[in-house]
Amino acid sequence: MALRRVLGPGVALGRRSCCSKRPLPPDFVEALRAVVGGPNVSTAMAVREQHGHDESMHTCAPPDAVVWPQAVGQVQELAALCYRCRVPMVPFGTGTGLEGGVNAVQGGVCFDLSRMDAIAELSLEDFSVAVEPGVTRKALNSHLRGTGLWFPVDPGADASLCGMAATGASGTNAVRYGTMRPNVLNLRVVLPDGRLLHTAGPGRQARKRAAGYDLTSLFVGSEGTLGFLTQATLRLHPLPEAAAVTTATFPSVRAAVACTVQVLQAAVPVARIEFLDEVMAGACGRFSGLELPAAATLLLELHGSRHGLAEQQQQTEEIVRLNGGSGLAWAEEPEERGRLWAMRHSAWYAALALRPGCQGYSTDVCVPISRLPDVVVETKRDLQDSGLTGPMVGHVGDGNFHCLLVFDAQDPAEARRVHAFTQRLGRRALAAGGTCTGEHGVGLGKRALLLEELGQEGLDTLRRIKAALDPHNLMNPGKVL
């Protein structure tokens, strides 16, 4: 886990603790400059350190050089050069990941793809668009303004869309619109040796297909270990005619989560249903300047026609009241809805504000909906018994929730309690038939839990796929496997 770095000597994740590092070959940096030009290559320590970490707790592991390709052909040339010289390669988008996915634990070359920012092949009739790695989710939706379409997958950060595909990201809208996986139609991938692959075939954007193995799904969630995602063809969605959001408070965590399950069982077409425990609700209210009681809370958003929305609101209110919920007040104006969701998206920073000067770590388990109430209540009890600060928040419509653990990294005893808690939580989710990561990915920190989740044969199958595409283990080595 990321947390091992603060547990004392011998167990810390040092700069190169996962893997060995070889120096770059002579004249290699000059060869990089010959491909992309001198201004697009840097070996400055400050730049390397900036690209050697994400938002996670993992120790910074800088690459030996950073390059900024501006076209797919340059990515191919750079990859072929690294492949010939057996130099590790690490893709970099916006650096907003949470599992150490960009840390260059074997050194090598970081490919910063942020300058490849074309939005192409927008088809309003086919509900699709192709984007390069430098395009973020907010930039795409700004580009789509006025078209009647949007891209709904919304992790907390304004992340690169190709990076979101690489980590299998999700967000508050996933209960209605799905995660990244079903919303990616095709990928343009530069393989480790520089060859170009279109996972669904060049130029293809069919809404469904049954032609051969699903290569697109293979690369979604691959975390940069199989190739560079240099373009993603995405599925767009019509903007709803009407939307309404409400907050509801509950007497207990179990009541709030049980309400979630009943809303889904009643087939209410909810677009978002987010959970905050009483600690998180209080923190978010204070941080965002909104009046929000410090109680177990659900944020529910409905999308539909104006006529249908009224019926959905009535049905939702009845289920909320049956579970002891109160405080229902629907917001339909975009500005008011925006303020509520801005509050939710600031949960990470609201949690950190609970203990200024401390550091944070987010868990990411996901369990079957039927097991969600018990797992959340057990986890809440475990948090309290452990004496940890860990407000809970989650996309509970998918069974996915996070404990935002805020702790003093200089206190080894507290860090050990955090580490032990995360291991218990991961195994609790696995015992409930769930997963150790619903949307953040495996990265550096969850490799042991991945073995427990998939079993040895499952992990060996992943290794064989990795060896077939990257036989020299040059693509983002040390991650996932």
C-alpha positions in Angstrom: 0.0 0.0 0.0 1.0 3.6 -0.4 0.9 3.9 3.3 3.8 1.6 3.9 6.1 4.5 3.2 5.3 6.0 6.6 5.6 2.8 8.5 9.3 3.1 9.1 12.6 1.8 7.6 12.5 -1.5 5.8 8.9 -1.3 4.6 8.8 2.1 3.0 8.1 2.4 -0.7 11.3 4.2 -1.7 12.1 5.9 -5.0 13.0 2.6 -6.8 11.8 0.1 -4.2 9.5 -1.9 -6.6 12.0 -2.5 -9.4 15.6 -2.0 -10.5 16.7 1.0 -12.5 19.3 1.2 -15.4 20.8 4.5 -16.6 19.7 5.8 -20.0 21.9 4.7 -22.9 24.5 7.3 -24.2 23.1 9.9 -26.6 19.6 8.6 -25.8 18.3 12.0 -24.8 19.6 13.5 -28.0 17.7 10.8 -29.9 14.5 11.9 -28.1 15.1 15.5 -29.1 15.6 14.4 -32.7 12.0 13.1 -32.7 10.1 15.9 -30.9 12.5 18.8 -30.8 14.6 20.2 -28.0 11.9 22.2 -26.3 9.7 19.1 -26.0 12.3 17.1 -23.9 13.3 17.8 -20.3 15.7 16.2 -17.9 15.4 19.0 -15.3 14.8 17.5 -11.8 11.9 19.8 -11.0 10.0 18.7 -14.2 10.9 15.0 -13.6 9.6 15.2 -10.0 6.4 16.9 -11.2 5.8 13.9 -13.4 6.9 11.3 -10.8 3.7 11.3 -8.7 0.0 11.7 -8.9 -2.5 12.6 -6.1 -1.8 9.4 -4.2 0.3 8.9 -1.1 3.0 6.9 -3.0 6.5 8.2 -2.8 7.5 10.3 -5.8 9.5 8.2 -8.4 10.7 10.6 -11.1 11.4 9.4 -14.7 14.8 10.0 -16.2 13.4 12.2 -18.9 10.0 13.8 -19.9 8.9 14.1 -23.5 5.9 16.0 -24.9 4.8 14.4 -28.2 2.3 16.4 -30.3 1.2 13.8 -32.8 0.6 10.1 -32.8 3.4 9.6 -35.3 5.8 11.1 -32.7 4.5 8.7 -30.0 5.2 5.8 -32.4 8.7 7.0 -33.1 9.5 7.6 -29.4 8.0 4.2 -28.4 10.0 2.4 -31.0 13.2 4.2 -29.8 12.5 3.2 -26.2 11.7 -0.4 -27.2 15.0 -0.8 -29.2 17.0 0.6 -26.3 14.9 -1.3 -23.6 14.0 1.9 -21.8 10.8 1.9 -19.6 7.9 4.1 -20.7 5.3 5.7 -18.5 2.2 7.5 -19.9 1.1 10.8 -18.3 -2.2 12.7 -18.7 -3.1 15.1 -16.0 -1.6 13.3 -13.0 -4.9 13.2 -11.1 -4.8 9.4 -10.4 -5.0 8.0 -6.9 -3.0 4.8 -7.0 0.6 5.8 -8.1 -0.1 5.0 -11.8 2.4 7.6 -13.1 5.2 6.9 -10.7 8.3 5.9 -12.7 9.4 3.1 -10.4 12.0 1.9 -13.0 12.9 5.3 -14.3 12.8 5.7 -18.0 10.8 8.1 -20.1 7.6 9.8 -19.1 5.3 10.5 -22.2 3.3 13.6 -21.2 0.5 13.5 -23.8 -1.3 16.7 -22.7 -0.3 18.6 -25.8 -2.2 16.2 -28.0 -5.6 17.8 -27.4 -7.6 17.4 -30.7 -11.3 16.8 -30.6 -12.2 15.1 -33.8 -14.9 13.1 -35.6 -17.8 14.6 -33.7 -21.0 13.0 -35.0 -24.2 14.4 -33.6 -26.2 11.8 -35.5 -24.1 8.9 -34.2 -23.7 10.3 -30.7 -19.9 9.8 -30.8 -16.7 11.9 -30.7 -13.0 11.1 -30.8 -10.6 12.8 -28.4 -6.9 12.8 -27.8 -5.2 12.5 -24.4 -5.0 16.2 -23.7 -8.7 16.6 -23.7 -10.3 16.6 -20.3 -13.9 15.8 -19.4 -14.8 19.5 -18.7 -13.1 20.6 -22.0 -15.2 18.1 -24.0 -18.4 19.1 -22.4 -17.6 22.8 -23.0 -17.0 21.9 -26.7 -20.3 20.1 -26.8 -22.3 23.0 -25.4 -25.2 23.9 -27.7 -25.3 20.5 -29.4 -27.8 18.9 -27.0 -25.2 16.2 -26.1 -22.8 15.6 -23.2 -20.3 13.1 -21.8 -21.6 12.1 -18.4 -18.7 10.2 -16.7 -17.4 12.5 -14.0 -14.7 11.6 -11.6 -13.9 14.2 -9.0 -10.9 15.6 -10.9 -11.0 17.2 -14.3 -9.1 14.3 -15.7 -7.9 13.4 -19.2 -10.5 11.3 -21.0 -7.9 8.9 -22.3 -6.5 8.7 -18.7 -10.0 8.0 -17.5 -10.2 5.1 -20.0 -6.8 3.8 -18.9 -8.0 3.6 -15.3 -11.5 2.5 -15.9 -12.8 5.6 -14.2 -16.3 6.3 -13.0 -18.2 9.0 -11.2 -21.5 10.2 -9.8 -23.5 9.6 -13.1 -22.4 5.9 -13.5 -25.7 4.5 -12.0 -27.6 5.8 -15.0 -24.9 6.2 -17.8 -22.3 3.6 -16.9 -18.6 3.8 -16.2 -15.9 4.5 -18.8 -15.9 0.9 -20.1 -19.3 0.9 -21.9 -18.8 4.5 -23.0 -15.6 3.8 -25.0 -16.3 2.6 -28.6 -12.8 2.4 -30.0 -9.2 3.2 -29.0 -6.2 4.2 -31.0 -3.3 2.6 -29.2 0.5 2.9 -29.8 1.9 -0.5 -28.7 5.2 -0.8 -26.8 7.2 -1.4 -30.0 5.6 1.6 -31.8 3.0 -0.2 -33.9 -0.4 1.3 -34.1 -3.6 -0.6 -33.1 -7.2 0.5 -33.5 -9.0 -1.8 -31.0 -12.3 -1.9 -33.0 -10.7 -1.3 -36.4 -9.7 2.1 -38.0 -12.6 4.6 -38.1 -15.2 2.2 -36.6 -17.7 3.5 -34.0 -20.5 1.0 -34.0 -22.7 1.0 -30.9 -22.4 -2.8 -30.6 -20.2 -5.4 -32.1 -19.5 -9.1 -31.8 -16.4 -9.3 -34.1 -13.6 -11.2 -32.3 -12.1 -10.6 -28.9 -13.1 -7.3 -27.3 -9.8 -5.5 -27.5 -11.3 -2.2 -26.5 -12.3 -3.5 -23.1 -8.9 -5.1 -22.7 -7.2 -1.7 -22.9 -9.8 0.1 -20.8 -8.5 -0.3 -17.3 -5.1 -1.4 -18.4 -3.5 1.5 -16.5 -0.8 2.2 -19.1 0.7 -1.3 -18.9 -0.1 -2.4 -22.4 0.3 0.7 -24.6 -0.4 4.4 -25.1 -4.0 5.4 -25.5 -3.6 8.2 -28.1 -7.3 8.6 -29.0 -10.6 7.4 -27.6 -13.8 7.3 -29.5 -16.5 7.9 -26.9 -20.3 7.4 -26.7 -22.2 10.6 -26.1 -25.6 11.0 -24.5 -28.6 13.4 -25.0 -28.9 16.0 -22.4 -32.1 15.3 -20.3 -35.1 17.6 -20.9 -35.4 18.2 -17.2 -33.4 17.4 -14.0 -33.9 17.7 -10.3 -31.7 17.1 -7.3 -32.5 16.8 -3.6 -30.7 16.1 -0.4 -32.3 13.8 2.2 -31.0 13.2 5.8 -31.5 10.0 7.7 -31.3 8.8 11.3 -28.6 6.3 10.6 -26.1 5.2 8.0 -28.0 1.9 7.6 -31.2 3.8 6.9 -29.6 5.9 4.2 -28.0 2.9 2.4 -31.1 0.8 2.7 -33.0 3.7 1.0 -30.6 3.5 -1.8 -31.2 -0.2 -2.3 -35.0 0.3 -2.3 -34.9 3.2 -4.8 -33.0 0.9 -7.2 -35.3 -2.0 -6.6 -38.3 0.2 -7.3 -36.8 0.9 -10.7 -36.7 4.7 -10.2 -34.6 5.9 -13.1 -32.2 7.7 -10.8 -29.2 9.4 -12.5 -27.2 10.0 -9.4 -27.5 8.7 -5.9 -24.6 9.7 -3.6 -24.0 8.9 0.1 -22.3 11.0 2.7 -22.0 9.9 6.3 -22.5 12.4 9.1 -18.8 13.3 9.3 -18.6 13.9 5.5 -21.9 15.8 5.4 -20.7 18.2 8.1 -17.3 18.6 6.5 -18.8 19.3 3.0 -21.3 21.8 4.4 -18.6 23.8 6.2 -16.1 23.6 3.3 -18.6 24.7 0.7 -20.5 27.2 2.8 -23.8 25.4 2.3 -26.3 24.5 5.0 -26.1 20.7 5.3 -26.9 18.9 8.6 -24.2 16.7 10.0 -26.3 13.5 9.4 -26.2 10.5 7.1 -27.2 12.1 3.8 -28.2 11.1 0.3 -27.9 13.3 -2.8 -30.4 12.1 -5.4 -30.7 13.4 -9.0 -33.4 12.5 -11.5 -33.3 13.0 -15.3 -36.2 12.7 -17.7 -39.1 14.6 -19.3 -40.9 17.3 -17.3 -44.0 15.1 -16.9 -42.1 12.0 -16.0 -39.9 13.9 -13.5 -42.9 14.8 -11.3 -43.8 11.1 -11.0 -40.3 10.1 -10.2 -40.0 12.7 -7.5 -43.1 11.5 -5.8 -42.0 7.9 -5.9 -38.5 8.9 -4.5 -40.1 10.9 -1.7 -42.2 8.0 -0.6 -39.2 5.7 -0.4 -37.1 8.2 1.5 -39.9 8.8 4.1 -40.4 5.1 4.5 -36.7 4.9 5.6 -37.0 7.8 8.1 -35.6 10.4 5.7 -36.4 14.1 5.9 -35.3 17.5 4.6 -36.4 16.9 1.0 -36.3 20.0 -1.2 -35.9 19.7 -4.9 -33.6 22.0 -6.9 -34.2 22.2 -10.6 -32.4 25.3 -11.7 -28.9 24.6 -13.2 -27.1 27.0 -10.8 -28.6 25.5 -7.7 -27.9 22.0 -8.9 -24.4 23.0 -9.8 -23.7 24.3 -6.2 -24.9 21.0 -4.7 -22.7 18.9 -7.0 -19.7 21.2 -6.6 -20.1 20.5 -2.9 -20.0 16.8 -3.5 -17.0 17.0 -5.9 -15.1 18.9 -3.2 -15.4 16.0 -0.7 -11.7 15.2 -0.9 -10.7 18.7 0.1 -13.4 19.0 2.7 -12.1 15.8 4.3 -8.5 17.1 4.3 -9.7 20.3 6.0 -10.8 18.2 9.0 -7.2 17.9 10.0 -5.1 20.6 8.4 -1.5 19.6 7.7 -2.4 15.9 7.5 -2.4 13.7 4.5 -5.2 11.7 2.9 -5.8 8.3 1.4 -9.0 7.1 -0.3 -10.2 3.6 -0.3 -12.3 2.3 -3.3 -14.2 -0.9 -2.6 -17.3 -1.9 -4.5 -19.8 -4.6 -3.4 -23.0 -6.1 -4.7 -26.0 -3.8 -3.9 -27.6 -6.5 -1.7 -24.5 -6.5 0.6 -24.0 -2.8 0.6 -25.9 -1.9 3.9 -24.1 -4.5 5.9 -20.7 -3.7 4.5 -21.1 0.0 5.0 -22.3 -0.4 8.6 -19.4 -2.9 9.4 -16.9 -0.5 7.9 -18.3 2.5 9.9 -18.0 0.4 13.1 -14.4 -0.6 12.1 -13.5 3.1 11.6 -14.8 4.1 15.0 -13.1 1.2 16.7 -9.8 2.1 15.0 -10.0 5.7 16.2 -9.4 7.0 12.6 -10.6 10.1 10.9 -12.3 8.6 7.7 -15.4 10.3 6.5 -17.4 8.1 4.1 -18.7 9.0 0.7 -19.8 7.0 -2.2 -21.5 6.3 -5.5 -23.8 3.9 -3.6 -26.1 3.3 -6.6 -23.2 1.1 -7.9 -22.2 -0.3 -4.5 -19.0 1.8 -4.6 -17.9 3.8 -1.6 -14.8 5.5 -0.3 -13.4 6.1 3.2 -11.3 9.3 2.9 -8.7 8.6 5.6 -7.0 11.7 7.0 -4.0 10.9 9.1 -0.6 12.2 10.4 2.0 10.7 8.2 4.6 11.4 10.9 2.8 9.2 13.4 3.9 5.6 12.6 1.3 4.1 15.0 -1.6 6.0 13.2 -0.2 5.1 9.8 -0.1 1.4 10.8 -3.8 1.6 11.9 -4.7 3.1 8.6 -2.8 0.4 6.7 -4.5 -2.4 8.7 -7.9 -0.8 8.2 -7.5 -0.6 4.4 -6.5 -4.3 4.3 -9.5 -5.3 6.4 -11.8 -3.2 4.2 -10.5 -4.7 1.0 -10.9 -8.2 2.3 -14.4 -7.4 3.7 -15.4 -6.3 0.2 -13.9 -9.5 -1.4 -15.7 -11.6 1.2 -19.0 -9.9 0.2 -18.4 -10.8 -3.5 -17.1 -7.4 -4.4 -13.9 -5.9 -5.6 -10.9 -4.1 -4.0 -11.2 -1.2 -6.5 -14.4 0.1 -8.3 -12.8 3.0 -10.2 -9.4 4.1 -9.0 -7.5 1.1 -10.4 -4.8 -1.2 -8.9 -1.6 0.8 -9.6 1.0 0.2 -7.0 -1.1 -0.2 -3.9 -3.6 -3.0 -4.5 -1.5 -5.7 -6.2 -1.7 -8.1 -3.3 -5.5 -7.7 -3.1 -5.7 -8.3 -6.9 -4.2 -11.7 -6.4 -6.8 -12.5 -3.7 -9.6 -11.2 -6.0 -8.7 -13.0 -9.2 -6.8 -16.0 -7.9 -3.5 -17.3 -9.2 -4.9 -18.5 -12.5 -6.6 -15.2 -13.1 -3.4 -13.3 -12.3 -1.3 -15.7 -14.5 -3.7 -15.1 -17.4 -3.1 -11.3 -17.0 0.6 -11.9 -17.0 0.4 -13.9 -20.2 -1.5 -11.1 -21.9 1.0 -8.6 -20.7 3.9 -10.7 -22.0 2.3 -11.1 -25.4 1.9 -7.3 -25.9 4.9 -6.1 -23.9 7.5 -8.9 -23.8 10.2 -6.8 -22.3 8.0 -5.3 -19.6 8.7 -1.7 -20.6 5.2 -0.2 -20.4 4.6 1.3 -17.0 6.5 -1.5 -15.2 5.7 -2.3 -11.6 2.0 -1.5 -11.9 -1.0 -3.8 -11.5 1.0 -7.1 -11.7 
